Amino acid sequence: MVCEDFTGKIDDYKNIRKQKKLFGTFGFRGVVNEGIGADKAKRVGGALAAYLGEGKTVAIGKDPRISSPMLEEALAEGITEHGCNALTLGIITPNALSLEIGRQADAGVMITASHNPPEYNGIKCLNKKGMGFSPEEDFALEKIYFGNILPPSKKGKELTDSGAGERYRAHIVHYVKKLFPAKPMKIVVDGGGGSASTVTPETLESLGHEVMRFNCKYDGMFRERNPEPTDANLEKLKNLVNSGNADMGVAHDGDGDRTAFVDENGRFIQGDVSAAIIADHVLRQTKDRKNIIAVTIAFSNIIEHVAGTLGAEVIYTPVGEPYLAQAKLLCGAQVGLEEHGSVLLEWSREGPMLAGVMAGILAKEELTLSELVASYPKYYQIKDAKTLPAGTGTEVILNRLKQEIPQDYERLSDMDGVRVDYADGWFLVRASGTEPKVRVFSEGKTEERARRLNKVAMEGLERAMGYE
């Protein structure tokens, strides 16, 4: 589908990305007291208050990292000193914050480094709708941040609300019950020690499921495992699913906006597969005449299969939650999907709700999770990376790459990096947002084809980097 309201902005988004100095794809993050600290958090608070205008309210959520309270205090101080109210909500997930902004605030800030290790933390800004700041909003805020922020004549207030988590749990239960039947299952939850550690088990229990909890206490140091819920990091969850004869396992990252699934046999489900399944079944329940799915350009071709069965249209976006939210806003997409399994059902990445939704899908279809996954076509993926020499211009390399690959492809997009599509697969080469690397994704209908496309991409990169 071509949604001109969105596609017409792609070049503007790319230009803004080049100009931004503070914010990345979604907020910014860094090692605490190196890339981020109290002074920077306070200045963001002041800039945000100046951007919003005197008397507005900013809701603040945080993950359990040990540095989060320090950043929260500094952020709130910056907000109130510059004339706005700071409403602290405690440890919550991003979508809980998103919902609360809609209820009682004018903007929000999530203090989190998401799936990064414990020494990191970060800041993400959300607008009045509860969606991540658009590139234009980021850029406007940056101009204030790097300028002279003058305090108003009147300070704002510090407010606290401890009920956001409970309201969020009730929201999830209502959403799932409205769409799917209830059938008690046995589910193992690995909360990751993060924001979703209590929400997911409690909502699943409210939906009638038997829950085995593992790593479901807040742990700002993530001692049990790395907070990113990848296949390699979930060995204990897979073993618990097997030994406990559970129907499935669910795992989250540090702030609970990533959800990974393990089937009843202890097998990890690839993120874009679980996201596509959820989108498929949620859209089947909608009464909209037109179904539209927004996905990042790194997403699997499984979404084209799903779209075909639904008669839906697919909109591709640059990588990152704010772009998916913009596609939802401008094009009317009902869902937004990221390749690591994140799903936007509303305006922000969902986490805990996906566990209840997946259990509801299994109940409705009367299938095991492995059977459900097997009912979709299988695609093979390889995820690789290449470190660039110091001082290398990534954009220059990617432009050269276009000339250094065989021209036998069906389609090429430079929306975000370089994605090259063939009849039986694709590859994507894009710059890392946090390291001097390029990420290389390849996918094929067979493992051999995925490896061949990875080789085409890597060899093209080698030639592109060989220029003087």
N, C-alpha and C positions, 0 to 999 in steps of 0.2 A: 504494500500500500504506500502511496505517496501522500503524506499529510503535510501540506505546504506550510501550515502554521508552525510546524516543528522543523521540517527539513530546511526551510528558509532561514533558520537561525543557526544552522550547523557551522557555517563559516564564521559567524559572529562568536560562537562559543569557542572555536579554535583560536581566534584572535585574542579573546579574553584570557584563555589559558596561558598564552605566551606572555601576557602582561602582568598576570597576578604574581605577587611577591610573597604572600602569606598563605593563602588558602590553596589547597590542592583540589582534587576531584570533589571531595566532600570534607570541608573543614581542614584542619591541620593537626599533625601529631608529631611527637618527638620524644627523645629520652628526657625524663624529668630533670630539671635544673640544667639542661643543656639546650635542647630544642624547644622546651616549653617549661614555664615556671610561673610563680605567683605574679611577677611583674607583667608578663605577657598576658596572663589571664585577666588581670585587672584592667589592662588597657583595652582588651577586647570588650570587656563589660562596658567601659566608658564609651567606646566607639559605637557599640550596639545601642546604648541608651541615646546617644546623640543622633544616631540614624533614625530611631523610632520617634523621638520627640518626648518632651517632658510629660510625666504622668502615666506613661504606658507601663505594662507589667511584662516581665520576662520570667518564664518558668524555667527552672533548672533541674535537670536530672543527672544522675551520675552512675557509673559502674562501681564495683567494690574495691578498685585498686587503692593501695595505701596512700597514694598521692592525691586521690580525688577530693577528700575533704579540704586540703590546702588550696587546691585550684577553685573549688566551689566558693570558699570564703573570699578569695581574692576577686573572683568574678563578680560575686554579689556586691562587694565593696565598690568595684568600678561602676556597676549598674546604678547603685543607690546614690553614689557621689555625683552622678551626672543626671539625676532627676527622675529616674524610673524606679519602679518597685521590683524587687528580686524575690520571686516565689520559689523557695526550695522544696522539692518533692521527695528527696531522699534517693535511695537506690531503686531505680526502675529501668525498664527497657525503653528503647527509643520510641516504639509505637505507643507505649503508655504515655510518654511525654507528648507525643504528637496529639493524642486524644485530649490531653489536659490543656494544651494550648488552645484548641478549639473551644474548650469549655470556659476557660478563665484567664487567658493571657493574650498578649499581642505578638509574642515571639517566644522562642525557646532556645536553650543551649543544652546539649548533651555533652557531659564530660566523660570521655571514653577514648581508649585507643583500640576498641573493638577486639580484634583477634591477635593484636600484637603482644609480645612478652610483657611481663609485669613492670619492667623499668620504663615503659612507655606510657604516655597519656596523651589526650588530645581534646579538641573542642570542635563541635559541629553545631552550626546555627540553623534553626528552623524558623520559617516565617509564620504568619498568622494562620495559614491553612494547616500548619503542622507538617509541611513538606520542607525538605532540605533547601537552603538558599540556592536560588538559581545562579548561574555564572554572573548575570548582571547584578544581582543583589550582593554577591561576594565582592565584586569589583567596587561597587559603591561603598561598601563597608570598609574595604581596604583603604580607599582614599581618605576616609575619616581617620582610620587607625594610624596612618602615616602622616597625618596632618596635625594641626593644633586643636586639640579637643578642649573647648572651654566649658567649665562647669556651669550649670544653670543657677538661678538664685535659690532654688528650693531643692532639698535632697529628697530622694525617694525612701520608701519603707522596705524593711526586710520582713517577709511573710513566710509562713511555713504551712504545708498541708501534708499530712501523713496518710491521707486516704486514697491517693492515686493508685496504689497497687491493688487495693480491694476493688475499686471501680473498674480497673483493667481486667481483673479476673472475671468479674460479672459480665463485662463486655464480650470476652472470649466465649464464655459458656453460652450466652445468648446467640452469638453469631453461629457457632457450630451446631447448636440444637435446631436452629432455623433451617439449616441446609441439609443435615445428615441425620440418619437414624442412630440411636444409641444401642451399642452392643458391647457389653463389658469385655475388656481385653486385659492381658497382662503386659505391662509396658515398663521397660527399664529406662530411667531418665538419668543422664549424665549432665548435670547443670553446669559443668565446667568451672564451678566456683564463682560464677558470674551473676549478672543481674537477673537471669531467668531461673536461678537455682530453686527458688520457692514457688514462683508463679506457675511454671509448667507442671510440676507434680500436683499442685493444689487444683489447678483447673482440670487436669485429667481425672483426678479423684472426684471432683464435682460432676464430671460427665459420666461417672460410674465405673471407671477403670481401676484395676488393681495396679498400683505403682510401686516399683522397686527403686528406691532412691540411691544414687551413687554420686559422690562429688557435688552434693546439693546444699552445701553451706557456703556462704560468702567467704571467699579467700582472695584477698587482694594481691597475693603473691603467686596464685595459681600453682600451688605445690603439687597437686595430683597429676596434672598434665599441662602441656602447652595449650593456651586457650583457643587456638585455631582447631576446629573440629574436622580434621582431615582423617583419611583412612588410617594413616600411620599412627595418629595420636589417639585412636579409639580402640586399642587392643583390649583394654579392660572391659569396656562396654560390650564389645563383641563376645567376650568370654562370659560375661554375666547374662547376656541374652541366651546363649547356648545352655549354660548350666542351670538357668532358671526356667527353661522352657517357655520363654516369653514370646509374645506375638511380634514385638518389634522393640528396637531401641531408639532413643532420641538423644541428641547431644547438642549443646550450645557453645557459643564463644563467650568472650568477656562481658559484652553488654546484652547478649541474648538476641541479636538481630541476624545471627546465622544459625540455621538448624540443619543438622545432618541426621540421616536415618540409617539404621541397621536392620536388615530383615530378620525373619524368625530363624534363619540358619546362621546368623552372625556375620552376614556379608554386608559390607558397606555399599550404600546406594549413591552413585554419582550425583552431585548436586544439581546439575541441570536436568537430570532424569526426574528426581523427586519434585523439583520446581515445575517441570512441564506437566507431570501427573496432577499436581495440585491445581494448576491453572486449568487443565482440561476439565476436571470434575467440578470445580467452582463455576466455571463458565456454563457448564451443562445445566446448572441450577438457576442461572439468571434468566430474566424475561426480556432482556434487551434484544431488539431485532438484529442488531449488528454487534458481533463480537470482535474486539480488537485487543491484541496482545502486544505489549511493548517488551522487547528483550535487548540486552546489550549485544554489541557486535561480536562478543566472544562466546555467544551462546550456541549450543549444539543444534544441529539440523533436526533433532527430534521435535523441535517446535514447529517445523514446517509440516511434519506428519500430524501433530495435534491440530494445527490450524486447518489442515485439509479435512480432517474428520468433523470438525466443528463448523466448517464454512467460515472460519475466522480470518482476519487479516493480521499480518505481523508488521510491526514497526521496529526497525533497528535503531539503536541509539549508541552514542559513545558509552564507554564503560563508566559506571558510577550511578549511585542512587538518584542524585538530583536530576540527571538526564531522563531517567525512567519516570520520575515524578512529573517532569515537564511534558513528556509524551502523554501521560495520563491526563494532565491538565489541558493541553492544547489539542489533543487528538481524540480524547474520550476513551482511551484504553482502559479496560476494566482491571487489568492486572499488569504488573511489571516484574520481570524476572531477570535474575543475575546468574551467571554460570556456576557460581559456587553454591547455589541453592537458595539464595535469598529471594523472597517474594514480597512485592508490594500489593497487598489486597486493598489497603486504604492509601494514605499518603506517605507512609514510612515503612521501612522493612519490618516485616513480621517475624516473630520467632516462636514464642510459646503457642500462639494460635495454630501454627502449622501442625503441631503434634496432634491436637484435637481434630483438625481437619483431616489429616491422613488416617487417623483411626476411624473417622466417620466414613471416609471413602471405602476403606476395607469392609466396614459393616454393610454399606450399601451394595457393594459389588459381590459380597460374600466370597472374598478371595483372601489368600495370605498375601503378605507384602511381596514375597518372591514371585508369586503368580501374577500379581498386578504388574510388576516391573517387566516380567516376561511377555506380557500382552502388548508391549510397545516395541518398536524396532530397536535393535542394538546398534550403537555407533561406537567406534573405537577412537580414543583420544590419546594424544601425547602432549604433555606440558613441559616445556623446556625453557631455557633462558641462556642469554649470552652476555657476558660482561663486556662493556665497551672500554676502549683505551681512554685514559685520562684526557679530558679536553675535547672528546669527540662530540660533535653536534648530532644528536639523535635524529633531528628532523632532516638533516642533510643525508644521513645514512638511509633513512626510510625513503626519501625521494629517489636515491640511487637504486634502492632495492627494486623499485617498480621497473627499472630498465634492465635489471640483472636476473630476472626470472623469465622462464620460457613464456611466450605470449599465447599459450594454448588454453587459457582459462576462459570461463564463461563471463565472469564479472569481477571487477576490482573496485574496492571502496577504500578511500583514505579518510573516512569519517573520524577514525581514532586509530592511528597506526596504519597498517596496510593489511586489509583482508582480501584474500584471493579465493574465489569460489570456482569449483569444477562440478561436473555432473555427479561425481561420486565422493565429494569431500571438499575441504577447504583448509586454509591455514591463515593465521593472523600473527603479525609481528607488530608489537606496540611497546612504547617506552614504559618502563616501570615508573610508578609515581613516587617511589621511596628510595630507589637504588640506581646506580649508574649501569643499568642493564636494559636489555630489551627482552620482553617475554615472547615466547614462540609457542603458539597453540596450533595443533593440527588435528584433523578429524577425518576419518574415512569410514566407509561401510565395511571395510575389513581392516584388520590390524596391519596387514602388509601395506595397504593404501595409506593409512595414517602415517606409517613410518616413511613411506616414499615422499609424502607431502612435507613431512618434517625435514627430510633431507633436501628437498627443493628449496625450502625456506632458509635453512642454515647455510647451504652452499651459496644462495643468492646474497645472504648477509656477508659471507666471507668476501665475495667479489666486491660488494658495495663498500666494504671497509678497506679494500685494497687500494682505493683511489688515493692519490696524493692530494 
